[in-house]
Amino acid sequence: MKGIDDFPVDNPAIGAGKLRTIIDGTFPLERIRGTHARSETLRACGKIVITTKED
């Protein structure tokens, strides 16, 4: 899968774009320890995204 358009949709609200994912933040893999600690404090409001570098 490369993007949302490649994801199989079973829920009509998702397909219609009526549901959105709330992203708390995007963090590099190098900061995984701090990011994980943030998630454990329950202060994150939404999903935490970890990014990696592509060669």
Predicted model as a PDB file, atoms N, CA, C, CB and O in Angstrom, pLDDT in the B-factor column:
MODEL        1                                                                  
ATOM      1  N   MET A   1       0.837  -1.185   0.000  1.00 47.00           N  
ATOM      2  CA  MET A   1       0.000   0.000   0.000  1.00 47.00           C  
ATOM      3  C   MET A   1       0.880   1.246   0.000  1.00 47.00           C  
ATOM      4  CB  MET A   1      -0.951  -0.001   1.215  1.00 47.00           C  
ATOM      5  O   MET A   1       1.871   1.328   0.726  1.00 47.00           O  
ATOM      6  N   LYS A   2       0.502   2.194  -0.814  1.00 61.00           N  
ATOM      7  CA  LYS A   2       1.276   3.413  -0.907  1.00 61.00           C  
ATOM      8  C   LYS A   2       0.542   4.620  -0.346  1.00 61.00           C  
ATOM      9  CB  LYS A   2       1.650   3.666  -2.328  1.00 61.00           C  
ATOM     10  O   LYS A   2       1.173   5.626  -0.020  1.00 61.00           O  
ATOM     11  N   GLY A   3      -0.764   4.542  -0.229  1.00 63.00           N  
ATOM     12  CA  GLY A   3      -1.519   5.676   0.268  1.00 63.00           C  
ATOM     13  C   GLY A   3      -2.951   5.282   0.572  1.00 63.00           C  
ATOM     14  O   GLY A   3      -3.338   4.125   0.410  1.00 63.00           O  
ATOM     15  N   ILE A   4      -3.722   6.240   1.008  1.00 62.00           N  
ATOM     16  CA  ILE A   4      -5.108   5.989   1.418  1.00 62.00           C  
ATOM     17  C   ILE A   4      -5.933   5.441   0.260  1.00 62.00           C  
ATOM     18  CB  ILE A   4      -5.749   7.274   1.955  1.00 62.00           C  
ATOM     19  O   ILE A   4      -6.870   4.673   0.479  1.00 62.00           O  
ATOM     20  N   ASP A   5      -5.599   5.825  -0.967  1.00 65.00           N  
ATOM     21  CA  ASP A   5      -6.366   5.341  -2.112  1.00 65.00           C  
ATOM     22  C   ASP A   5      -6.158   3.844  -2.363  1.00 65.00           C  
ATOM     23  CB  ASP A   5      -5.987   6.126  -3.354  1.00 65.00           C  
ATOM     24  O   ASP A   5      -6.975   3.198  -3.018  1.00 65.00           O  
ATOM     25  N   ASP A   6      -5.057   3.304  -1.836  1.00 64.00           N  
ATOM     26  CA  ASP A   6      -4.770   1.878  -1.991  1.00 64.00           C  
ATOM     27  C   ASP A   6      -5.382   1.041  -0.868  1.00 64.00           C  
ATOM     28  CB  ASP A   6      -3.268   1.654  -2.038  1.00 64.00           C  
ATOM     29  O   ASP A   6      -5.345  -0.188  -0.930  1.00 64.00           O  
ATOM     30  N   PHE A   7      -5.940   1.683   0.150  1.00 61.00           N  
ATOM     31  CA  PHE A   7      -6.468   0.987   1.319  1.00 61.00           C  
ATOM     32  C   PHE A   7      -7.888   0.504   1.034  1.00 61.00           C  
ATOM     33  CB  PHE A   7      -6.445   1.908   2.563  1.00 61.00           C  
ATOM     34  O   PHE A   7      -8.727   1.282   0.580  1.00 61.00           O  
ATOM     35  N   PRO A   8      -8.164  -0.781   1.298  1.00 62.00           N  
ATOM     36  CA  PRO A   8      -9.532  -1.267   1.068  1.00 62.00           C  
ATOM     37  C   PRO A   8     -10.504  -0.593   2.035  1.00 62.00           C  
ATOM     38  CB  PRO A   8      -9.600  -2.810   1.227  1.00 62.00           C  
ATOM     39  O   PRO A   8     -10.242  -0.531   3.236  1.00 62.00           O  
ATOM     40  N   VAL A   9     -11.600  -0.100   1.526  1.00 63.00           N  
ATOM     41  CA  VAL A   9     -12.554   0.646   2.347  1.00 63.00           C  
ATOM     42  C   VAL A   9     -13.824  -0.172   2.542  1.00 63.00           C  
ATOM     43  CB  VAL A   9     -12.885   2.011   1.702  1.00 63.00           C  
ATOM     44  O   VAL A   9     -14.530  -0.487   1.584  1.00 63.00           O  
ATOM     45  N   ASP A  10     -14.105  -0.511   3.803  1.00 73.00           N  
ATOM     46  CA  ASP A  10     -15.330  -1.223   4.146  1.00 73.00           C  
ATOM     47  C   ASP A  10     -16.373  -0.273   4.715  1.00 73.00           C  
ATOM     48  CB  ASP A  10     -15.035  -2.340   5.144  1.00 73.00           C  
ATOM     49  O   ASP A  10     -17.565  -0.583   4.711  1.00 73.00           O  
ATOM     50  N   ASN A  11     -15.938   0.866   5.199  1.00 71.00           N  
ATOM     51  CA  ASN A  11     -16.823   1.827   5.838  1.00 71.00           C  
ATOM     52  C   ASN A  11     -17.095   2.976   4.862  1.00 71.00           C  
ATOM     53  CB  ASN A  11     -16.205   2.356   7.170  1.00 71.00           C  
ATOM     54  O   ASN A  11     -16.162   3.658   4.439  1.00 71.00           O  
ATOM     55  N   PRO A  12     -18.356   3.194   4.504  1.00 79.00           N  
ATOM     56  CA  PRO A  12     -18.670   4.264   3.543  1.00 79.00           C  
ATOM     57  C   PRO A  12     -18.230   5.651   4.018  1.00 79.00           C  
ATOM     58  CB  PRO A  12     -20.160   4.282   3.268  1.00 79.00           C  
ATOM     59  O   PRO A  12     -17.897   6.501   3.192  1.00 79.00           O  
ATOM     60  N   ALA A  13     -18.223   5.896   5.330  1.00 76.00           N  
ATOM     61  CA  ALA A  13     -17.810   7.208   5.840  1.00 76.00           C  
ATOM     62  C   ALA A  13     -16.329   7.451   5.567  1.00 76.00           C  
ATOM     63  CB  ALA A  13     -18.095   7.316   7.350  1.00 76.00           C  
ATOM     64  O   ALA A  13     -15.928   8.583   5.300  1.00 76.00           O  
ATOM     65  N   ILE A  14     -15.520   6.405   5.630  1.00 72.00           N  
ATOM     66  CA  ILE A  14     -14.095   6.549   5.329  1.00 72.00           C  
ATOM     67  C   ILE A  14     -13.928   6.840   3.841  1.00 72.00           C  
ATOM     68  CB  ILE A  14     -13.304   5.267   5.735  1.00 72.00           C  
ATOM     69  O   ILE A  14     -13.185   7.746   3.462  1.00 72.00           O  
ATOM     70  N   GLY A  15     -14.604   6.089   3.017  1.00 72.00           N  
ATOM     71  CA  GLY A  15     -14.516   6.293   1.579  1.00 72.00           C  
ATOM     72  C   GLY A  15     -14.981   7.663   1.146  1.00 72.00           C  
ATOM     73  O   GLY A  15     -14.480   8.208   0.163  1.00 72.00           O  
ATOM     74  N   ALA A  16     -15.945   8.234   1.876  1.00 81.00           N  
ATOM     75  CA  ALA A  16     -16.479   9.556   1.543  1.00 81.00           C  
ATOM     76  C   ALA A  16     -15.632  10.682   2.124  1.00 81.00           C  
ATOM     77  CB  ALA A  16     -17.905   9.682   2.044  1.00 81.00           C  
ATOM     78  O   ALA A  16     -15.928  11.856   1.902  1.00 81.00           O  
ATOM     79  N   GLY A  17     -14.575  10.331   2.869  1.00 79.00           N  
ATOM     80  CA  GLY A  17     -13.712  11.356   3.455  1.00 79.00           C  
ATOM     81  C   GLY A  17     -14.321  12.049   4.653  1.00 79.00           C  
ATOM     82  O   GLY A  17     -13.895  13.149   5.006  1.00 79.00           O  
ATOM     83  N   LYS A  18     -15.309  11.433   5.292  1.00 80.00           N  
ATOM     84  CA  LYS A  18     -15.971  12.045   6.442  1.00 80.00           C  
ATOM     85  C   LYS A  18     -15.255  11.756   7.761  1.00 80.00           C  
ATOM     86  CB  LYS A  18     -17.398  11.560   6.527  1.00 80.00           C  
ATOM     87  O   LYS A  18     -15.498  12.431   8.762  1.00 80.00           O  
ATOM     88  N   LEU A  19     -14.383  10.768   7.764  1.00 77.00           N  
ATOM     89  CA  LEU A  19     -13.606  10.442   8.957  1.00 77.00           C  
ATOM     90  C   LEU A  19     -12.146  10.774   8.703  1.00 77.00           C  
ATOM     91  CB  LEU A  19     -13.771   8.946   9.344  1.00 77.00           C  
ATOM     92  O   LEU A  19     -11.607  10.461   7.642  1.00 77.00           O  
ATOM     93  N   ARG A  20     -11.522  11.394   9.653  1.00 78.00           N  
ATOM     94  CA  ARG A  20     -10.123  11.766   9.525  1.00 78.00           C  
ATOM     95  C   ARG A  20      -9.356  11.280  10.751  1.00 78.00           C  
ATOM     96  CB  ARG A  20      -9.972  13.296   9.352  1.00 78.00           C  
ATOM     97  O   ARG A  20      -9.910  11.204  11.848  1.00 78.00           O  
ATOM     98  N   THR A  21      -8.099  10.957  10.560  1.00 81.00           N  
ATOM     99  CA  THR A  21      -7.233  10.584  11.665  1.00 81.00           C  
ATOM    100  C   THR A  21      -6.596  11.838  12.229  1.00 81.00           C  
ATOM    101  CB  THR A  21      -6.157   9.569  11.216  1.00 81.00           C  
ATOM    102  O   THR A  21      -6.076  12.667  11.482  1.00 81.00           O  
ATOM    103  N   ILE A  22      -6.634  11.977  13.531  1.00 86.00           N  
ATOM    104  CA  ILE A  22      -5.993  13.106  14.198  1.00 86.00           C  
ATOM    105  C   ILE A  22      -4.546  12.719  14.469  1.00 86.00           C  
ATOM    106  CB  ILE A  22      -6.741  13.496  15.527  1.00 86.00           C  
ATOM    107  O   ILE A  22      -4.276  11.696  15.098  1.00 86.00           O  
ATOM    108  N   ILE A  23      -3.618  13.543  13.990  1.00 88.00           N  
ATOM    109  CA  ILE A  23      -2.192  13.289  14.167  1.00 88.00           C  
ATOM    110  C   ILE A  23      -1.665  14.223  15.252  1.00 88.00           C  
ATOM    111  CB  ILE A  23      -1.409  13.488  12.827  1.00 88.00           C  
ATOM    112  O   ILE A  23      -1.743  15.444  15.123  1.00 88.00           O  
ATOM    113  N   ASP A  24      -1.127  13.637  16.325  1.00 86.00           N  
ATOM    114  CA  ASP A  24      -0.530  14.432  17.402  1.00 86.00           C  
ATOM    115  C   ASP A  24       0.777  15.050  16.941  1.00 86.00           C  
ATOM    116  CB  ASP A  24      -0.295  13.569  18.653  1.00 86.00           C  
ATOM    117  O   ASP A  24       1.055  16.218  17.214  1.00 86.00           O  
ATOM    118  N   GLY A  25       1.570  14.265  16.246  1.00 87.00           N  
ATOM    119  CA  GLY A  25       2.854  14.776  15.779  1.00 87.00           C  
ATOM    120  C   GLY A  25       3.568  13.767  14.913  1.00 87.00           C  
ATOM    121  O   GLY A  25       3.219  12.587  14.890  1.00 87.00           O  
ATOM    122  N   THR A  26       4.574  14.245  14.200  1.00 90.00           N  
ATOM    123  CA  THR A  26       5.414  13.410  13.361  1.00 90.00           C  
ATOM    124  C   THR A  26       6.834  13.555  13.873  1.00 90.00           C  
ATOM    125  CB  THR A  26       5.302  13.802  11.845  1.00 90.00           C  
ATOM    126  O   THR A  26       7.352  14.665  13.996  1.00 90.00           O  
ATOM    127  N   PHE A  27       7.463  12.418  14.174  1.00 90.00           N  
ATOM    128  CA  PHE A  27       8.775  12.432  14.787  1.00 90.00           C  
ATOM    129  C   PHE A  27       9.714  11.490  14.039  1.00 90.00           C  
ATOM    130  CB  PHE A  27       8.682  12.042  16.268  1.00 90.00           C  
ATOM    131  O   PHE A  27       9.278  10.454  13.538  1.00 90.00           O  
ATOM    132  N   PRO A  28      11.005  11.841  13.958  1.00 93.00           N  
ATOM    133  CA  PRO A  28      11.959  10.963  13.288  1.00 93.00           C  
ATOM    134  C   PRO A  28      12.265   9.730  14.148  1.00 93.00           C  
ATOM    135  CB  PRO A  28      13.258  11.729  12.973  1.00 93.00           C  
ATOM    136  O   PRO A  28      12.165   9.773  15.374  1.00 93.00           O  
ATOM    137  N   LEU A  29      12.630   8.657  13.498  1.00 92.00           N  
ATOM    138  CA  LEU A  29      12.949   7.406  14.182  1.00 92.00           C  
ATOM    139  C   LEU A  29      14.032   7.612  15.249  1.00 92.00           C  
ATOM    140  CB  LEU A  29      13.403   6.351  13.167  1.00 92.00           C  
ATOM    141  O   LEU A  29      14.025   6.935  16.277  1.00 92.00           O  
ATOM    142  N   GLU A  30      14.948   8.529  15.010  1.00 93.00           N  
ATOM    143  CA  GLU A  30      16.022   8.792  15.968  1.00 93.00           C  
ATOM    144  C   GLU A  30      15.490   9.258  17.326  1.00 93.00           C  
ATOM    145  CB  GLU A  30      16.973   9.836  15.404  1.00 93.00           C  
ATOM    146  O   GLU A  30      16.199   9.158  18.328  1.00 93.00           O  
ATOM    147  N   ARG A  31      14.269   9.761  17.377  1.00 91.00           N  
ATOM    148  CA  ARG A  31      13.683  10.252  18.633  1.00 91.00           C  
ATOM    149  C   ARG A  31      12.647   9.279  19.202  1.00 91.00           C  
ATOM    150  CB  ARG A  31      13.034  11.621  18.410  1.00 91.00           C  
ATOM    151  O   ARG A  31      11.752   9.686  19.942  1.00 91.00           O  
ATOM    152  N   ILE A  32      12.769   8.001  18.857  1.00 89.00           N  
ATOM    153  CA  ILE A  32      11.765   7.012  19.237  1.00 89.00           C  
ATOM    154  C   ILE A  32      11.602   6.898  20.753  1.00 89.00           C  
ATOM    155  CB  ILE A  32      12.130   5.661  18.660  1.00 89.00           C  
ATOM    156  O   ILE A  32      10.482   6.728  21.235  1.00 89.00           O  
ATOM    157  N   ARG A  33      12.686   6.988  21.507  1.00 90.00           N  
ATOM    158  CA  ARG A  33      12.571   6.857  22.970  1.00 90.00           C  
ATOM    159  C   ARG A  33      11.728   7.978  23.561  1.00 90.00           C  
ATOM    160  CB  ARG A  33      13.962   6.855  23.620  1.00 90.00           C  
ATOM    161  O   ARG A  33      10.835   7.726  24.369  1.00 90.00           O  
ATOM    162  N   GLY A  34      12.004   9.194  23.169  1.00 86.00           N  
ATOM    163  CA  GLY A  34      11.231  10.324  23.676  1.00 86.00           C  
ATOM    164  C   GLY A  34       9.786  10.290  23.199  1.00 86.00           C  
ATOM    165  O   GLY A  34       8.865  10.659  23.928  1.00 86.00           O  
ATOM    166  N   THR A  35       9.610   9.848  21.981  1.00 85.00           N  
ATOM    167  CA  THR A  35       8.268   9.744  21.415  1.00 85.00           C  
ATOM    168  C   THR A  35       7.459   8.689  22.152  1.00 85.00           C  
ATOM    169  CB  THR A  35       8.336   9.412  19.918  1.00 85.00           C  
ATOM    170  O   THR A  35       6.281   8.895  22.445  1.00 85.00           O  
ATOM    171  N   HIS A  36       8.088   7.565  22.448  1.00 85.00           N  
ATOM    172  CA  HIS A  36       7.409   6.504  23.195  1.00 85.00           C  
ATOM    173  C   HIS A  36       7.063   6.998  24.599  1.00 85.00           C  
ATOM    174  CB  HIS A  36       8.293   5.231  23.270  1.00 85.00           C  
ATOM    175  O   HIS A  36       5.977   6.719  25.108  1.00 85.00           O  
ATOM    176  N   ALA A  37       7.974   7.721  25.214  1.00 85.00           N  
ATOM    177  CA  ALA A  37       7.705   8.273  26.544  1.00 85.00           C  
ATOM    178  C   ALA A  37       6.512   9.221  26.490  1.00 85.00           C  
ATOM    179  CB  ALA A  37       8.948   9.007  27.093  1.00 85.00           C  
ATOM    180  O   ALA A  37       5.681   9.228  27.398  1.00 85.00           O  
ATOM    181  N   ARG A  38       6.425  10.016  25.432  1.00 81.00           N  
ATOM    182  CA  ARG A  38       5.277  10.932  25.270  1.00 81.00           C  
ATOM    183  C   ARG A  38       3.973  10.148  25.206  1.00 81.00           C  
ATOM    184  CB  ARG A  38       5.438  11.797  23.991  1.00 81.00           C  
ATOM    185  O   ARG A  38       2.979  10.538  25.820  1.00 81.00           O  
ATOM    186  N   SER A  39       3.974   9.053  24.471  1.00 83.00           N  
ATOM    187  CA  SER A  39       2.740   8.277  24.343  1.00 83.00           C  
ATOM    188  C   SER A  39       2.326   7.674  25.685  1.00 83.00           C  
ATOM    189  CB  SER A  39       2.914   7.167  23.297  1.00 83.00           C  
ATOM    190  O   SER A  39       1.135   7.522  25.959  1.00 83.00           O  
ATOM    191  N   GLU A  40       3.302   7.332  26.517  1.00 85.00           N  
ATOM    192  CA  GLU A  40       2.980   6.743  27.823  1.00 85.00           C  
ATOM    193  C   GLU A  40       2.441   7.755  28.818  1.00 85.00           C  
ATOM    194  CB  GLU A  40       4.201   6.085  28.401  1.00 85.00           C  
ATOM    195  O   GLU A  40       1.796   7.363  29.790  1.00 85.00           O  
ATOM    196  N   THR A  41       2.684   9.050  28.610  1.00 82.00           N  
ATOM    197  CA  THR A  41       2.179  10.070  29.531  1.00 82.00           C  
ATOM    198  C   THR A  41       0.708  10.371  29.290  1.00 82.00           C  
ATOM    199  CB  THR A  41       2.992  11.347  29.398  1.00 82.00           C  
ATOM    200  O   THR A  41       0.073  11.074  30.075  1.00 82.00           O  
ATOM    201  N   LEU A  42       0.168   9.832  28.195  1.00 76.00           N  
ATOM    202  CA  LEU A  42      -1.224  10.079  27.794  1.00 76.00           C  
ATOM    203  C   LEU A  42      -1.473  11.537  27.436  1.00 76.00           C  
ATOM    204  CB  LEU A  42      -2.170   9.663  28.906  1.00 76.00           C  
ATOM    205  O   LEU A  42      -2.617  11.990  27.452  1.00 76.00           O  
ATOM    206  N   ARG A  43      -0.417  12.275  27.114  1.00 75.00           N  
ATOM    207  CA  ARG A  43      -0.568  13.673  26.682  1.00 75.00           C  
ATOM    208  C   ARG A  43      -0.760  13.789  25.181  1.00 75.00           C  
ATOM    209  CB  ARG A  43       0.642  14.487  27.101  1.00 75.00           C  
ATOM    210  O   ARG A  43      -1.151  14.841  24.675  1.00 75.00           O  
ATOM    211  N   ALA A  44      -0.485  12.715  24.479  1.00 76.00           N  
ATOM    212  CA  ALA A  44      -0.655  12.734  23.025  1.00 76.00           C  
ATOM    213  C   ALA A  44      -2.149  12.806  22.704  1.00 76.00           C  
ATOM    214  CB  ALA A  44      -0.002  11.474  22.363  1.00 76.00           C  
ATOM    215  O   ALA A  44      -2.964  12.085  23.279  1.00 76.00           O  
ATOM    216  N   CYS A  45      -2.470  13.675  21.794  1.00 81.00           N  
ATOM    217  CA  CYS A  45      -3.865  13.863  21.377  1.00 81.00           C  
ATOM    218  C   CYS A  45      -3.976  13.429  19.925  1.00 81.00           C  
ATOM    219  CB  CYS A  45      -4.331  15.359  21.561  1.00 81.00           C  
ATOM    220  O   CYS A  45      -3.923  14.266  19.024  1.00 81.00           O  
ATOM    221  N   GLY A  46      -4.128  12.153  19.691  1.00 85.00           N  
ATOM    222  CA  GLY A  46      -4.160  11.619  18.340  1.00 85.00           C  
ATOM    223  C   GLY A  46      -3.034  10.623  18.144  1.00 85.00           C  
ATOM    224  O   GLY A  46      -2.384  10.197  19.099  1.00 85.00           O  
ATOM    225  N   LYS A  47      -2.820  10.267  16.918  1.00 86.00           N  
ATOM    226  CA  LYS A  47      -1.802   9.278  16.580  1.00 86.00           C  
ATOM    227  C   LYS A  47      -0.425   9.926  16.507  1.00 86.00           C  
ATOM    228  CB  LYS A  47      -2.138   8.594  15.250  1.00 86.00           C  
ATOM    229  O   LYS A  47      -0.287  11.095  16.146  1.00 86.00           O  
ATOM    230  N   ILE A  48       0.584   9.145  16.856  1.00 86.00           N  
ATOM    231  CA  ILE A  48       1.973   9.576  16.751  1.00 86.00           C  
ATOM    232  C   ILE A  48       2.569   8.863  15.548  1.00 86.00           C  
ATOM    233  CB  ILE A  48       2.784   9.269  18.068  1.00 86.00           C  
ATOM    234  O   ILE A  48       2.497   7.639  15.437  1.00 86.00           O  
ATOM    235  N   VAL A  49       3.160   9.643  14.648  1.00 89.00           N  
ATOM    236  CA  VAL A  49       3.721   9.095  13.411  1.00 89.00           C  
ATOM    237  C   VAL A  49       5.243   9.109  13.525  1.00 89.00           C  
ATOM    238  CB  VAL A  49       3.243   9.909  12.156  1.00 89.00           C  
ATOM    239  O   VAL A  49       5.845  10.131  13.857  1.00 89.00           O  
ATOM    240  N   ILE A  50       5.853   7.959  13.244  1.00 91.00           N  
ATOM    241  CA  ILE A  50       7.312   7.843  13.239  1.00 91.00           C  
ATOM    242  C   ILE A  50       7.768   7.805  11.784  1.00 91.00           C  
ATOM    243  CB  ILE A  50       7.795   6.560  14.024  1.00 91.00           C  
ATOM    244  O   ILE A  50       7.284   6.998  10.991  1.00 91.00           O  
ATOM    245  N   THR A  51       8.698   8.679  11.447  1.00 92.00           N  
ATOM    246  CA  THR A  51       9.186   8.730  10.075  1.00 92.00           C  
ATOM    247  C   THR A  51      10.572   8.097   9.994  1.00 92.00           C  
ATOM    248  CB  THR A  51       9.222  10.186   9.560  1.00 92.00           C  
ATOM    249  O   THR A  51      11.339   8.112  10.957  1.00 92.00           O  
ATOM    250  N   THR A  52      10.870   7.547   8.833  1.00 90.00           N  
ATOM    251  CA  THR A  52      12.186   6.973   8.564  1.00 90.00           C  
ATOM    252  C   THR A  52      12.742   7.618   7.317  1.00 90.00           C  
ATOM    253  CB  THR A  52      12.115   5.429   8.405  1.00 90.00           C  
ATOM    254  O   THR A  52      12.007   8.171   6.499  1.00 90.00           O  
ATOM    255  N   LYS A  53      14.025   7.540   7.191  1.00 83.00           N  
ATOM    256  CA  LYS A  53      14.683   8.092   5.995  1.00 83.00           C  
ATOM    257  C   LYS A  53      14.688   7.036   4.909  1.00 83.00           C  
ATOM    258  CB  LYS A  53      16.141   8.564   6.311  1.00 83.00           C  
ATOM    259  O   LYS A  53      14.936   5.859   5.174  1.00 83.00           O  
ATOM    260  N   GLU A  54      14.413   7.463   3.680  1.00 72.00           N  
ATOM    261  CA  GLU A  54      14.512   6.560   2.534  1.00 72.00           C  
ATOM    262  C   GLU A  54      15.822   6.832   1.835  1.00 72.00           C  
ATOM    263  CB  GLU A  54      13.309   6.734   1.555  1.00 72.00           C  
ATOM    264  O   GLU A  54      16.214   7.985   1.653  1.00 72.00           O  
ATOM    265  N   ASP A  55      16.499   5.766   1.441  1.00 56.00           N  
ATOM    266  CA  ASP A  55      17.767   5.915   0.713  1.00 56.00           C  
ATOM    267  C   ASP A  55      17.534   6.128  -0.747  1.00 56.00           C  
ATOM    268  CB  ASP A  55      18.650   4.707   0.912  1.00 56.00           C  
ATOM    269  O   ASP A  55      18.489   6.273  -1.510  1.00 56.00           O  
TER     270      ASP A  55                                                      
ENDMDL                                                                          
END                                                                             
